[in-house]
Amino acid sequence: MILRRATFTGAASLACAALVLSAAPPATASTAAAPVKLGNVQKAMEDLVKTGHVVGAIGEVYVDGKRVGKGSAGARLLDGKGGAIPSTARYRIGSQTKTMTATAVLQLVKEGKLSLDDELSEVLPKVAEKDLVERADEIRVRNLIQLTSGIPDYIGPDTSDPTRDYRPTDLLAASRKNARPVEIGTFNYSNTNYILLGMIIEKLSGRSLAAELNRRLFAPLGMRDTYLPTKATEGIKGPHGHGYAPDETGTMRDADKINATTMLGAGGVISTARELSVFQRAFRQGKLLPASLTKVITDPPPGQPSPPAGGACSGNPEFAAGGGGSAPGFTAATLTSSDGRLQFAVSLTLAMDDAERGTVPSRITNALKSLFCPAK
């Protein structure tokens, strides 16, 4: 299982900075007056399916919190079986989870329970005592959020059992077997950072990560269909699309039952198009964090370039960078305007290998252009 943030071109290019959402601070409500022209969401979903190896596509568009368009194409299962996927269905959001985890950590910073400059060995002494993280006394909380800790990823053979309930320390032990890819302070995409941030949340709150995300984010925002699975075999509730990935023989196999205990705060949340739009709107409009802490997430990590300004529509409207997640069998994205007014939330279930999956973000960018960019 490979868990990664989908890299979008144009409207949502992450460049090399995987957590960058935008270089701009949250916008104020004064930008909420301009009218929005919207293309055909149903046609955009149909066009995505036509690009090939897309089993199902669902998407919804929100303006100022109101749904103004929806679409569903393809089917729940491979070869057109299982009927249509409701646009309201739950789906895996992948690395979009990271923004939620980072937000919860930064709320702890705001409350004075944590500092961005705290050493990992101080916040989680056992990771140093048990040698689960190399150089834990040099790594700061800020490094974890910005993916500049140099900690290797844990994903690999040691975390591939689909039925085993892995503990976060099991994932750290798997990571520790791998060589450090970069020095501390250099950007490197590794899911292990967000396993550690989840552990920090649990330690400081005295609650499970699932419970704390619900208490801090999901419940206050009315995200009743959003949750973090915590058991290996815990899947997606309700009717939903199934994705597929090739086995060692190249045969497509149902990848719906991803082991939830290998995802956690790095990519485990399940949600809906509406509720992801609610979250992104609140995040973008400064309702979850003060601007100074939001920038820890939205600004490029040290040494990384800022995303290109303007996005797919060249600033009319301006879409922020980022907002995607991907794993075998799916890619999901919530593309949002920098002022938080507009959201395009989309989930694609796939039947393709890793190499071809890399083409999916550009397909989603093209769908965004068809919906929001003025006709030439």
GIRAFEN-V778193 format. One record per backbone hydrogen bond with DSSP energy under -0.5 kcal/mol. CO is the residue of the C=O (numbers start at 1). NH is the residue of the N-H. Records with the same first field share a line. If there is no record, write none. Layout:
# GIRAFEN-V778193
CO = NH  NH
This chain:
# GIRAFEN-V778193
1 = 3
2 = 4
4 = 6  95  326
6 = 8
9 = 11  12
10 = 13
12 = 8  322
14 = 17
16 = 18
17 = 20
21 = 321
28 = 31
29 = 32
31 = 34
39 = 41
40 = 44
41 = 45
42 = 46
43 = 47
44 = 48
45 = 49
46 = 50
47 = 51
48 = 51
49 = 52  54
53 = 55  351
55 = 75
56 = 349
57 = 73
58 = 347
59 = 71
60 = 345
61 = 68  69
62 = 343
63 = 66
66 = 63
69 = 61
71 = 59
73 = 57
76 = 242
77 = 80
78 = 81
81 = 77
83 = 76
84 = 86
86 = 89
91 = 271
93 = 96
94 = 97
95 = 98
96 = 99  100
97 = 101
98 = 102
99 = 103
100 = 104
101 = 105
102 = 106
103 = 107
104 = 108
105 = 109
106 = 110
107 = 111
108 = 113  114
109 = 112
115 = 118
116 = 142
118 = 141
119 = 122  123
120 = 124
124 = 127  128
125 = 128  129
126 = 130
127 = 132  133
128 = 131
133 = 136
135 = 138  139
136 = 120  121
139 = 120
140 = 144
141 = 145
142 = 146
143 = 147  148  149
144 = 147
147 = 188
148 = 185
156 = 159
157 = 160
160 = 162
164 = 166
167 = 170  171
168 = 172
169 = 173
170 = 174
171 = 175
172 = 176
173 = 177
174 = 177
175 = 178
183 = 186
188 = 190
190 = 193
191 = 194  195
192 = 196
193 = 197
194 = 198
195 = 199
196 = 200
197 = 201
198 = 202
199 = 203
200 = 204
201 = 205
202 = 206
208 = 212
209 = 213
210 = 214
211 = 215
212 = 216
213 = 217  218
214 = 219
217 = 221
218 = 223
219 = 222
222 = 224
223 = 226
227 = 229  270
231 = 234
232 = 260
233 = 235
243 = 255
244 = 352
245 = 253
247 = 250
251 = 247
253 = 245
256 = 258
258 = 260
259 = 262
260 = 263  264
263 = 266  267
264 = 267  268
267 = 94
268 = 229
269 = 93
270 = 227
271 = 91
272 = 276
273 = 277
274 = 278
275 = 279
276 = 280
277 = 281
278 = 282
279 = 283
280 = 284
281 = 285
282 = 287  288
283 = 286
284 = 27
290 = 293  294
291 = 295
293 = 296  297
294 = 297  298
295 = 299
298 = 22
301 = 304
309 = 311
310 = 313  315  319
311 = 314
313 = 316
315 = 318
316 = 374
317 = 315  316  319
318 = 338
323 = 334
325 = 332
326 = 4
327 = 330
329 = 350
330 = 327
331 = 348
332 = 325
333 = 346
335 = 344
336 = 320
337 = 340
338 = 27
341 = 64  65
342 = 337
343 = 62  345
344 = 335
345 = 60
346 = 333
347 = 58
348 = 331
349 = 55  56
350 = 244
353 = 357
354 = 358
355 = 358
356 = 359
357 = 360
359 = 363
360 = 364
361 = 365
362 = 366
363 = 367
364 = 368
365 = 369
366 = 370
367 = 371
368 = 371  372
369 = 373
371 = 39
